Amino acid sequence: MADEIEYEYRTVRTVRGADGPVISKMQQDGWELVDRTQGMLRSSLDFRRPKTPPPWRLIGAVAAVLVVLAGVIATAAVLEDGDGGEQKNAPGTSTAVASGKPSAAPTPAPAPASASASTAAGSAATEVITPQNNPEFAALLKADSCGSANLDFATGYKGRTVAFDGSIVHMAPHGDRDTRYDLLLGPGDEGPRTAVGPAFKYEDVGVLDLKLTGEKVPAAVGPGDRFHFVAEVGRFNADQCLFFLEPVSTGTR
């Protein structure tokens, strides 16, 4: 009788409107969407996928590998017996090489780093990353919100500062507080219609946390508002396709 398929299950909660990229990413990893519950601001997505076969199903494959390995070992033993005993050093081979001992030549000490190199490294670490001075960041702003470029950039530049022109895609209260918000940001000027680039997220921030600057600083912000965002790179949540940032400053434009 055929074995019944056993499944593992996962529930992903995301901001409403970001369901599509999350579903696409999960399906690429082998998950099947079985249910979707949508609220006013958030969605709950239920997935399942077949569990990994139990180890006993692999016994046959392991046994076959062991048989092959036994044959290889036996063949190697026969070939070794046929070599006629101890192998003599080939002419021209040094004693050090034949005996397997390393030469006595000292390993040169590494050259000390110059003061100018240290200064250059420090300048690179404090430089604000923009699409104009960093090709990786320029490519990220045009990449899919669930693509590998998000994780690669978050890993390589965690804690660094980035700056870009963008807009607010979505805004929702954080928990039960009406003065704290979760903001979804996107590159460009399309606001809620943003379809290209990472889903940047400011989580649990107030208007003062945005550090608004410019000639006309608004008292409140909302979806569609356009700003010049300066932020610190945080983590990337691959399950939700969200790229977390921490606000440094927000310039009106």
C-alpha positions as CSV (number, residue, x, y, z in Angstrom):
1,M,0.0,0.0,0.0
2,A,1.4,3.4,-1.0
3,D,2.5,5.6,1.9
4,E,0.3,8.6,2.7
5,I,2.0,12.0,2.0
6,E,2.9,13.8,5.2
7,Y,3.0,17.6,5.1
8,E,4.7,20.3,7.2
9,Y,2.8,23.6,7.6
10,R,3.8,27.2,7.9
11,T,1.8,30.4,8.4
12,V,3.2,33.7,7.2
13,R,1.8,37.1,8.2
14,T,2.5,40.1,6.1
15,V,1.3,43.6,5.3
16,R,-1.8,43.5,3.0
17,G,-0.8,44.3,-0.5
18,A,2.6,42.4,-0.2
19,D,1.0,39.0,-0.6
20,G,2.1,38.4,-4.2
21,P,5.9,38.5,-3.6
22,V,5.6,36.4,-0.5
23,I,3.5,33.7,-2.2
24,S,6.0,33.6,-5.2
25,K,9.0,33.2,-2.9
26,M,7.3,30.4,-0.9
27,Q,6.3,28.6,-4.0
28,Q,9.9,28.7,-5.3
29,D,10.9,26.9,-2.0
30,G,8.3,24.2,-2.6
31,W,5.4,25.5,-0.5
32,E,1.8,25.3,-1.6
33,L,-0.7,28.0,-0.6
34,V,-3.7,26.3,1.1
35,D,-5.5,29.3,2.7
36,R,-5.5,33.1,2.8
37,T,-7.1,35.3,5.4
38,Q,-7.1,39.0,4.8
39,G,-7.8,41.7,7.4
40,M,-7.9,45.4,7.1
41,L,-4.2,45.9,7.3
42,R,-2.6,42.4,7.4
43,S,-2.9,39.1,5.6
44,S,-2.3,35.6,7.0
45,L,-1.1,33.0,4.5
46,D,-1.1,29.3,5.2
47,F,1.3,27.0,3.3
48,R,2.2,23.3,3.2
49,R,4.8,21.1,1.5
50,P,5.6,17.4,1.7
51,K,7.9,16.4,4.5
52,T,11.4,15.0,3.8
53,P,11.2,11.1,3.4
54,P,12.1,9.3,6.7
55,P,15.6,7.9,6.9
56,W,14.6,4.3,6.6
57,R,13.5,4.9,3.0
58,L,17.1,5.8,2.1
59,I,18.5,2.5,3.4
60,G,18.5,0.9,0.0
61,A,20.4,3.8,-1.6
62,V,23.0,3.8,1.3
63,A,23.5,0.1,0.9
64,A,24.2,0.5,-2.9
65,V,26.8,3.2,-2.1
66,L,28.5,1.0,0.4
67,V,28.8,-1.8,-2.2
68,V,30.3,0.5,-4.7
69,L,32.8,1.8,-2.1
70,A,33.8,-1.7,-1.2
71,G,34.6,-2.5,-4.8
72,V,36.7,0.6,-5.2
73,I,38.7,-0.3,-2.0
74,A,39.3,-3.8,-3.3
75,T,40.5,-2.6,-6.7
76,A,42.9,-0.1,-5.0
77,A,44.4,-2.9,-2.9
78,V,45.0,-5.1,-6.0
79,L,46.7,-2.2,-7.8
80,E,48.9,-1.4,-4.8
81,D,50.1,-5.0,-4.6
82,G,51.0,-4.9,-8.3
83,D,53.3,-1.9,-7.9
84,G,56.2,-4.2,-6.9
85,G,56.7,-3.0,-3.3
86,E,58.4,0.2,-2.2
87,Q,58.5,2.9,-4.8
88,K,61.9,4.4,-5.3
89,N,62.5,8.1,-5.5
90,A,62.4,9.3,-9.1
91,P,65.7,10.8,-10.4
92,G,66.0,14.5,-9.6
93,T,63.5,14.4,-6.8
94,S,64.8,16.1,-3.6
95,T,64.9,14.3,-0.3
96,A,62.5,16.8,1.2
97,V,59.9,16.2,-1.4
98,A,60.2,12.4,-1.4
99,S,59.9,12.2,2.4
100,G,57.0,14.6,2.5
101,K,58.8,16.9,4.9
102,P,58.4,20.6,4.3
103,S,61.4,22.6,3.4
104,A,63.2,24.7,6.1
105,A,62.7,27.9,4.2
106,P,61.1,30.5,6.5
107,T,57.7,31.9,5.7
108,P,58.0,35.6,5.0
109,A,56.2,37.9,7.5
110,P,53.2,39.8,6.1
111,A,53.9,43.4,5.3
112,P,52.3,45.9,7.7
113,A,49.3,47.8,6.4
114,S,50.1,51.3,5.5
115,A,48.5,54.3,7.2
116,S,47.0,55.4,3.9
117,A,45.3,52.0,3.4
118,S,43.8,52.2,6.9
119,T,42.5,55.6,6.2
120,A,40.9,54.5,2.9
121,A,39.2,51.6,4.6
122,G,37.8,53.9,7.3
123,S,36.5,56.3,4.7
124,A,34.7,53.5,2.7
125,A,33.0,52.3,5.9
126,T,31.6,55.7,6.7
127,E,30.6,56.7,3.2
128,V,26.8,57.0,2.5
129,I,25.8,54.5,-0.1
130,T,23.8,55.8,-3.1
131,P,22.7,54.5,-6.4
132,Q,25.3,56.8,-8.0
133,N,28.4,55.5,-6.1
134,N,27.4,51.8,-5.5
135,P,26.4,49.6,-8.5
136,E,25.1,46.9,-6.1
137,F,22.7,49.3,-4.5
138,A,21.6,50.7,-7.9
139,A,20.8,47.1,-9.1
140,L,19.0,46.4,-5.8
141,L,16.6,49.3,-6.3
142,K,15.5,47.7,-9.6
143,A,15.4,44.0,-8.4
144,D,12.5,41.8,-7.4
145,S,11.4,42.3,-3.7
146,C,12.0,38.6,-3.0
147,G,15.1,38.2,-5.1
148,S,18.5,37.1,-3.8
149,A,19.9,40.6,-4.3
150,N,18.0,41.6,-1.1
151,L,19.7,39.1,1.2
152,D,23.1,39.6,-0.5
153,F,23.0,43.3,0.1
154,A,21.6,43.1,3.6
155,T,24.4,40.6,4.6
156,G,27.2,42.5,2.9
157,Y,26.2,46.0,4.0
158,K,24.5,45.5,7.4
159,G,24.9,48.6,9.6
160,R,26.0,50.8,6.7
161,T,24.0,54.0,5.6
162,V,22.1,54.2,2.3
163,A,20.3,57.1,0.7
164,F,17.7,57.1,-2.1
165,D,14.7,58.9,-3.5
166,G,11.5,57.0,-2.7
167,S,7.9,57.2,-1.5
168,I,5.6,55.6,1.1
169,V,3.8,52.6,-0.3
170,H,1.8,51.6,2.7
171,M,1.3,52.9,6.3
172,A,-0.4,51.0,9.2
173,P,-0.6,51.5,13.0
174,H,1.9,49.4,14.9
175,G,-0.1,47.3,17.4
176,D,-2.8,49.2,19.3
177,R,-0.9,52.5,19.4
178,D,-2.1,55.3,17.1
179,T,1.2,57.3,17.3
180,R,3.5,54.4,16.1
181,Y,3.4,53.0,12.6
182,D,4.8,50.4,10.2
183,L,5.8,52.1,7.0
184,L,6.4,50.3,3.7
185,L,8.8,52.2,1.4
186,G,9.6,51.8,-2.2
187,P,12.2,53.4,-4.6
188,G,10.8,56.0,-7.0
189,D,7.7,58.2,-6.9
190,E,4.9,55.6,-7.4
191,G,3.7,55.3,-3.8
192,P,1.1,52.5,-3.5
193,R,1.6,51.7,-7.2
194,T,5.3,50.8,-6.7
195,A,5.9,47.5,-8.6
196,V,9.7,47.4,-8.8
197,G,12.4,47.2,-6.2
198,P,12.7,46.1,-2.5
199,A,9.9,46.3,0.0
200,F,11.8,48.5,2.5
201,K,10.2,48.7,6.0
202,Y,10.4,51.1,8.9
203,E,8.9,49.2,11.8
204,D,7.4,50.8,15.0
205,V,8.3,54.4,14.2
206,G,6.7,57.7,15.1
207,V,6.8,60.8,12.9
208,L,9.6,62.3,15.1
209,D,11.7,59.1,14.4
210,L,11.7,60.0,10.7
211,K,13.8,63.1,11.5
212,L,12.0,65.1,8.8
213,T,14.1,67.9,7.2
214,G,13.6,70.4,4.4
215,E,11.9,73.7,3.7
216,K,8.4,72.5,4.2
217,V,8.3,69.8,6.9
218,P,4.9,68.1,7.1
219,A,3.1,67.5,10.5
220,A,2.0,64.0,9.3
221,V,3.0,61.6,6.5
222,G,1.0,59.0,4.5
223,P,1.0,56.7,1.4
224,G,2.1,58.4,-1.7
225,D,4.4,61.0,0.0
226,R,7.8,61.3,-1.6
227,F,11.0,61.8,0.3
228,H,14.8,61.5,0.2
229,F,15.4,58.6,2.6
230,V,18.6,58.2,4.5
231,A,18.6,55.0,6.5
232,E,20.8,52.3,8.2
233,V,20.7,48.8,6.6
234,G,19.1,46.1,8.7
235,R,18.0,42.6,8.1
236,F,16.1,40.9,5.2
237,N,13.2,38.6,6.1
238,A,13.1,36.2,3.2
239,D,9.7,34.6,4.3
240,Q,7.9,38.0,4.1
241,C,10.2,39.6,1.4
242,L,10.7,42.6,3.7
243,F,14.0,44.6,3.9
244,F,14.2,46.3,7.2
245,L,15.8,49.8,7.6
246,E,16.3,52.2,10.5
247,P,15.6,55.9,9.7
248,V,18.5,58.3,9.9
249,S,16.9,61.3,8.2
250,T,14.0,62.0,5.8
251,G,14.2,65.0,3.5
252,T,11.2,66.5,1.8
253,R,11.4,66.9,-2.0
